[in-house]
Amino acid sequence: MITVTEKAKDKLSALRIEGNHPDDAFVRVGVAGGGCSGLTYVLDFDHELKADDKVFEDKGVKIVCDKKSFLYLVGTQLEFTDGLNGKGFVFNNPNASRTCGCGESFAV
């Protein structure tokens, strides 16, 4: 399962409205090759399910992940931070053996 914190839920809701995404839009998370640690996180709004998608819901947020990415993201919590060290979404991924300094890429 992939979960979200309350702060991430609130920010995702605000971004969905600001971006004029339809009410049935969901959050798509995934993994792509690249970044300084080898794999990068992907986060966006989508409204089309694919055949191999895994679907979760946490705190009223529908989260969708493709099957391959899910292998890297199982147990991950999506958080939003707006502290002095930066602002943005953070993936708290228990499967990552190391992450880069910016937190946008990881290795397993």
VOROVO-35811 format. One record per residue: residue in three letters; x, z, y of N, C-alpha, C, O in turn. Coordinates in pm, whole numbers, padded with zeros to 5 digits, always signed. Layout:
N
ALAXZYXZYXZYXZY...
***
This chain:
108
MET+00084+00000-00119+00000+00000+00000+00088+00000+00124+00199+00053+00123ILE+00038-00058+00230+00102-00058+00361+00008+00016+00455-00112-00013+00458THR+00060+00111+00531-00023+00194+00617+00019+00180+00763+00124+00123+00794VAL-00065+00233+00853-00036+00232+00997-00056+00373+01052-00138+00450+01002THR+00020+00406+01155-00001+00532+01224-00115+00514+01325-00155+00401+01354GLU-00166+00624+01376-00272+00618+01478-00226+00538+01600-00301+00458+01655LYS-00103+00562+01643-00050+00493+01761-00040+00342+01737-00071+00262+01826ALA+00003+00303+01617+00011+00161+01583-00129+00100+01578-00150-00011+01625LYS-00224+00174+01522-00363+00127+01515-00416+00099+01655-00476-00006+01680ASP-00394+00193+01747-00442+00177+01885-00378+00057+01953-00445-00019+02022LYS-00247+00039+01934-00176-00072+01997-00222-00206+01938-00240-00303+02011LEU-00239-00211+01806-00287-00335+01743-00425-00372+01794-00452-00489+01819SER-00512-00274+01809-00647-00299+01861-00641-00354+02002-00711-00450+02035ALA-00556-00294+02085-00542-00341+02224-00485-00483+02228-00531-00565+02307LEU-00387-00513+02144-00326-00646+02142-00424-00752+02091-00423-00866+02139ARG-00507-00715+01994-00608-00809+01943-00703-00848+02055-00739-00965+02069ILE-00744-00750+02135-00836-00776+02246-00766-00856+02356-00820-00955+02405GLU-00644-00814+02393-00569-00884+02498-00541-01030+02461-00544-01118+02546GLY-00515-01053+02333-00483-01188+02287-00604-01272+02253-00590-01385+02205ASN-00723-01218+02277-00848-01289+02247-00856-01334+02102-00909-01442+02072HIS-00804-01252+02012-00815-01282+01869-00957-01248+01825-01016-01152+01874PRO-01013-01325+01732-01150-01299+01689-01163-01162+01621-01065-01104+01576ASP-01285-01113+01616-01312-00982+01556-01270-00975+01410-01236-00867+01361ASP-01273-01088+01340-01235-01088+01199-01084-01109+01177-01039-01122+01063ALA-01008-01111+01286-00862-01126+01273-00804-01002+01206-00851-00890+01229PHE-00702-01023+01125-00634-00912+01059-00486-00917+01092-00438-01014+01150VAL-00416-00813+01056-00273-00804+01081-00201-00856+00957-00220-00805+00846ARG-00118-00958+00976-00037-01011+00866+00106-00959+00882+00169-00979+00986VAL+00154-00893+00778+00292-00848+00775+00364-00923+00665+00304-00964+00566GLY+00494-00940+00683+00571-01012+00584+00719-00994+00605+00764-00919+00692VAL+00793-01065+00522+00939-01061+00525+00989-01204+00525+00936-01289+00453ALA+01091-01231+00605+01154-01362+00608+01306-01343+00603+01357-01238+00642GLY+01375-01443+00555+01521-01437+00553+01576-01446+00694+01522-01519+00778GLY+01684-01372+00721+01748-01378+00852+01780-01242+00907+01765-01141+00839GLY+01825-01240+01030+01863-01114+01093+02001-01070+01049+02059-01128+00957CYS+02052-00969+01113+02189-00925+01084+02201-00849+00953+02312-00830+00903SER+02089-00804+00894+02094-00734+00766+02043-00817+00649+02045-00771+00535GLY+01997-00940+00676+01957-01029+00569+01809-01062+00562+01772-01174+00527LEU+01723-00966+00594+01578-00988+00592+01518-00939+00722+01560-00836+00776THR+01419-01010+00772+01352-00967+00895+01204-00945+00868+01145-01003+00777TYR+01145-00859+00949+01002-00831+00939+00924-00934+01019+00969-00981+01124VAL+00806-00968+00969+00715-01060+01037+00584-00984+01059+00533-00918+00968LEU+00531-00993+01180+00409-00924+01217+00330-01013+01312+00382-01055+01415ASP+00205-01042+01277+00123-01129+01361-00024-01110+01326-00057-01044+01227PHE-00110-01168+01406-00252-01171+01375-00283-01301+01301-00220-01404+01327ASP-00377-01296+01211-00417-01413+01133-00565-01399+01101-00622-01291+01117HIS-00626-01506+01056-00767-01499+01015-00794-01581+00889-00909-01599+00851GLU-00688-01630+00825-00704-01707+00702-00630-01641+00587-00508-01625+00592LEU-00704-01602+00485-00643-01545+00365-00588-01656+00277-00645-01765+00270LYS-00476-01627+00210-00417-01720+00115-00438-01665-00025-00465-01547-00042ALA-00424-01750-00125-00456-01714-00262-00375-01596-00314-00426-01516-00393ASP-00249-01582-00272-00164-01474-00327-00154-01352-00235-00066-01269-00253ASP-00243-01341-00137-00238-01229-00042-00283-01098-00106-00374-01094-00188LYS-00216-00992-00065-00259-00856-00096-00330-00806+00030-00281-00828+00141VAL-00443-00739+00013-00523-00693+00128-00536-00542+00121-00570-00486+00016PHE-00510-00476+00234-00521-00331+00245-00601-00298+00370-00616-00382+00460GLU-00652-00178+00375-00715-00130+00497-00673+00015+00516-00684+00097+00425ASP-00626+00046+00636-00587+00183+00670-00631+00212+00812-00600+00136+00904LYS-00702+00322+00830-00751+00364+00962-00832+00254+01030-00829+00241+01153GLY-00904+00175+00951-00986+00068+01006-00911-00060+01037-00970-00154+01090VAL-00782-00066+01007-00700-00185+01031-00685-00260+00900-00639-00205+00800LYS-00725-00388+00900-00707-00472+00782-00567-00531+00787-00528-00596+00884ILE-00491-00506+00680-00352-00549+00672-00339-00643+00554-00386-00613+00444VAL-00276-00758+00576-00260-00858+00472-00112-00892+00459-00039-00902+00558CYS-00070-00908+00334+00071-00934+00304+00078-01031+00187+00003-01016+00090ASP+00166-01129+00194+00180-01218+00079+00249-01143-00035+00319-01044-00014LYS+00227-01191-00156+00272-01122-00277+00424-01099-00279+00469-00991-00317LYS+00502-01198-00239+00648-01187-00241+00696-01083-00140+00782-01000-00172SER+00642-01086-00019+00681-00988+00083+00643-00847+00042+00714-00751+00073PHE+00529-00834-00028+00482-00702-00068+00585-00630-00155+00596-00508-00148LEU+00659-00704-00235+00763-00642-00318+00865-00567-00234+00920-00466-00278TYR+00890-00616-00112+00985-00552-00021+00919-00445+00066+00987-00356+00118LEU+00787-00453+00083+00717-00369+00180+00630-00259+00120+00571-00180+00195VAL+00620-00251-00011+00533-00151-00074+00573-00010-00025+00690+00027-00029GLY+00474+00065+00022+00498+00200+00072+00539+00207+00219+00566+00316+00269THR+00544+00093+00287+00588+00089+00427+00478+00140+00520+00359+00119+00496GLN+00520+00208+00625+00428+00253+00729+00465+00183+00859+00581+00184+00901LEU+00366+00121+00922+00385+00054+01050+00357+00155+01160+00252+00219+01163GLU+00454+00169+01250+00445+00266+01358+00469+00194+01490+00532+00088+01493PHE+00418+00251+01600+00446+00197+01732+00515+00304+01814+00469+00419+01819THR+00625+00267+01877+00698+00362+01960+00711+00306+02101+00727+00185+02120ASP+00705+00394+02198+00725+00353+02337+00817+00451+02408+00799+00483+02525GLY+00916+00498+02335+01010+00596+02388+01120+00535+02472+01119+00415+02501LEU+01213+00618+02512+01324+00575+02597+01417+00477+02529+01481+00395+02596ASN+01425+00483+02397+01515+00394+02323+01455+00258+02293+01517+00178+02224GLY+01338+00232+02341+01277+00102+02317+01129+00114+02290+01076+00223+02265LYS+01065+00001+02295+00920-00004+02279+00888-00113+02179+00942-00223+02187GLY+00801-00082+02085+00759-00184+01991+00719-00126+01857+00717-00005+01837PHE+00687-00216+01766+00648-00177+01632+00771-00151+01547+00872-00221+01558VAL+00760-00049+01464+00869-00008+01375+00814-00005+01233+00707+00050+01208PHE+00889-00064+01141+00854-00060+01000+00933+00053+00934+01055+00045+00923ASN+00864+00157+00892+00927+00266+00817+00920+00228+00670+00822+00258+00601ASN+01026+00162+00624+01028+00102+00492+01114+00183+00396+01236+00187+00411PRO+01053+00249+00297+01129+00330+00203+01215+00246+00108+01300+00302+00038ASN+01195+00116+00104+01270+00027+00015+01399-00024+00078+01484-00079+00008ALA+01414-00008+00207+01532-00060+00277+01654+00028+00249+01649+00150+00268SER+01761-00034+00203+01885+00042+00179+01965+00056+00308+02044+00149+00322ARG+01945-00037+00401+02006-00027+00534+01926-00111+00631+01861-00208+00593THR+01932-00073+00758+01865-00148+00864+01965-00174+00975+02066-00105+00986CYS+01937-00273+01056+02025-00302+01168+01994-00205+01282+01896-00130+01276GLY+02076-00206+01383+02060-00115+01496+01929-00135+01571+01873-00039+01622CYS+01881-00258+01578+01757-00284+01651+01634-00257+01565+01523-00250+01618GLY+01651-00240+01434+01539-00210+01346+01454-00329+01307+01350-00313+01244GLU+01497-00450+01344+01418-00568+01313+01459-00637+01185+01390-00727+01139SER+01572-00596+01126+01611-00654+00998+01658-00544+00905+01691-00434+00948PHE+01659-00577+00775+01692-00477+00675+01749-00544+00551+01746-00666+00537ALA+01801-00462+00462+01850-00508+00332+01795-00413+00225+01765-00297+00253VAL+01783-00465+00103+01738-00380-00008+01847-00371-00114+01829-00305-00216
***
